[in-house]
Amino acid sequence: MRCANGIEARQVNELFINIDPIQAGGRLTADAMKAVIAYGDGYSVCDNCRKPNRLDYINKPPIAEFHRDLAAWLNMDSVRTVPGARRGFQAITNTYVRKGDPVLLTSLSHYTEFLAIEETGGIAREIPHDADHKITADATAIKIEEVMRESGRVPVLAFIDHVDYQYGNIHDVKAIAKVAHHYDIPVLYNGAYTVGILPVDGKDLGVDFVVGSGHKSMAAPAPSGVLAATKERAAEVFRTTAIEGDVTKRKFGIKEPEMMGCTLMGATLVGLMASFPLVKERVKHFDRELENNRMVLEALLSVSGTKVLSEYPRNHTLTRVDTIASFDKVAESHKKRGFYFSGALEEKGIVGVIPGATKVWKFNTYGTTSKQARHLADAFVTIATENGLSLMK
Amino acid sequence: MRCANGIEARQVNELFINIDPIQAGGRLTADAMKAVIAYGDGYSVCDNCRKPNRLDYINKPPIAEFHRDLAAWLNMDSVRTVPGARRGFQAITNTYVRKGDPVLLTSLSHYTEFLAIEETGGIAREIPHDADHKITADATAIKIEEVMRESGRVPVLAFIDHVDYQYGNIHDVKAIAKVAHHYDIPVLYNGAYTVGILPVDGKDLGVDFVVGSGHKSMAAPAPSGVLAATKERAAEVFRTTAIEGDVTKRKFGIKEPEMMGCTLMGATLVGLMASFPLVKERVKHFDRELENNRMVLEALLSVSGTKVLSEYPRNHTLTRVDTIASFDKVAESHKKRGFYFSGALEEKGIVGVIPGATKVWKFNTYGTTSKQARHLADAFVTIATENGLSLMK
């Protein structure tokens, strides 16, 4: 079935249980689906734009109210919407990082954090993870001292992922922020896997910025994201324009240069807004998500040789496993090689594991029902036994 | 009717003829509406992402093919999709503009061009328009010489809007680019009102970059846009990442820092792709659009006292008029003041004129049928005569 000339209508989330690591939290709610159709047209949210002519002041649809609610929900002072978390990173690095400045991130940081640093000419310095793949406050302090010793400079910014994309481990942002602040380093909390998934309280964490991803974790269309700041930092990152035309003497009011003027528009913004009531509710029930994850992971671990590489027991549904001594053994002699695994899953209505991957791979059970989690658990066990793998006694 | 909790379903383009200056070219096609539903979920286009793991290499949906077609259609060597034209500007200023560098734009330039310069610390220098509100090659040469004399520096970049947002006038980009290139200044063609509306041939224009807006002129959801470059400039703006993790020694393949890695995702991209066949076709029929504009503008000019401020006869459907000596006269004594005008238009099924505006205002007839244009023309004349304004003999 095609939705347009040459474009197949996507039905992945209608026809399958999808455990893709990055897609689980970004599935639209029914309200968001209706909203993207109603507000699909380009400048759809601008019908009632009035002075001071900035998108986040529009009352109909209730964009201004959404911004206030969003800031309160994150317990931060100000918030803006951005076209993806990465554009939030970019606004912050462009404000604080100059050529040659050292910037902290971690050995588990996402590539977009590196790119945001590269764009401003900063030097990326990784805080190493420990043996458990966790970033600690101690490691942060040691790294800051190392950077100071080597470069004579204090890092100008620290990116800390609350939950990293590699292991889905939870890192102690609160303790890390305390250390960073001891050196007056502003802390950017990367909540790409938490904002919209878990409760996030920016003030309690003691961070300067909270960045979240709409399309990764807030049931919104891409590209969308949020950038929240404390009052002090908002004055810096959300400063208003000061440029002027030399001939016309034009100025540009309260537009913000780091936001490139009006922020997230149209279908993406309204999708984010439409999903927000459900998103606020769903973060209160993460225990159910962990329970489903436990059910699936225990089934995987019941296959002899399977190891979990993420922290265990799990505190997040994004999970990394090592099946070199289990499912990959089958691949060695299977006529479809590693593709037998994703193929067998697909036959059971499951997608989201990289086709061909049987060594180290990730999955995310977020958003599954307990019945679907049961089906996932049974599917992994069945595929193991059908291919002659033994189960743990 | 609500599409989500607290959000009214928008029906502006279903219930009214909408002549809003910025909304006319961004209404979705039927195919785009279907596509945004099918690809509404966050990372929807990433189902079949394979090595080298960059969005513009994905074949299903046919994103890679779309990029090739788009570059060919604009007659440029490379193209990327971006979250709005402004993000294309930003990538270019971040590549070429350093603190204190003079940058050319025009006295009719859009504010987002100023913000892109401000973000990098550049100095905005406006090429003045002439008495007809046109930017000329001569004025460009004079301004370059002036900047060089005053700052001892050659401008590092020139933003030229083919059609400006204030008057909808067409400026001679080809001649201007020739002058700029005489001084080795790269030229950014701002096609926010042309790409998707008129045929655009980048090589023939002799520009270094073509930037277009999906949500303004390519029948796509917001935020979306395109950034095309010549081969030489592509190597600069689309350079690949060189940053490395100091602990992990990670590198990030062919991701591009100015693009912040993967480019436009999900519903916005697929909306742009779904509308593309119709957009390619519609640019061939701009004569019909001008004919509708002529019909409406002649009706407005038939009201004694109305003046057209845009170049006349019109070469674009975005038009600025002065009704101080016509419709504004009525507002002086009308109990609804200036709001009588937008109110009367709305009663006739017409929206898009700023409520209360009766002095200088803009409209855009793009996308109307000839029957709708006739209705618009009749509506303006009827409102004039009903309010005692006289018509030209």
Interface residues (C-beta under 8 A of the other chain):
Chain A: C3 A4 N5 G6 I7 E8 A9 R10 Q11 V12 N13 D20 I22 Q23 G25 G26 R27 L28 D31 A32 M33 K34 A35 V36 I37 A38 Y39 G40 D41 G42 Y43 S44 V45 C46 D47 K60 P61 P62 E65 P83 G84 R86 R87 F89 Q90 N94 S107 S109 Y111 T112 F114 L115 A116 I117 E118 E119 A124 R125 E126 I127 P128 S213 G214 H215 K216 A219 A220 P221 A222 P223 T241 A242 I243 E244 G245 D246 V247 T248 R250 F252 K255 P257 E258 M260 G261 L264 M265 G266 A267 T268 L269 V270 G271 M273 A274 P277 V351
Chain B: C3 A4 N5 G6 I7 E8 A9 R10 Q11 V12 N13 D20 I22 Q23 G25 G26 R27 L28 D31 A32 M33 K34 A35 V36 I37 A38 Y39 G40 D41 G42 Y43 S44 V45 C46 D47 K60 P61 P62 E65 P83 G84 R86 R87 F89 Q90 N94 S107 S109 Y111 T112 F114 L115 A116 I117 E118 E119 A124 R125 E126 I127 P128 S213 G214 H215 K216 A219 A220 P221 A222 P223 T241 A242 I243 E244 G245 D246 V247 T248 R250 F252 K255 P257 E258 M260 G261 L264 M265 G266 A267 T268 L269 V270 G271 M273 A274 P277 V351
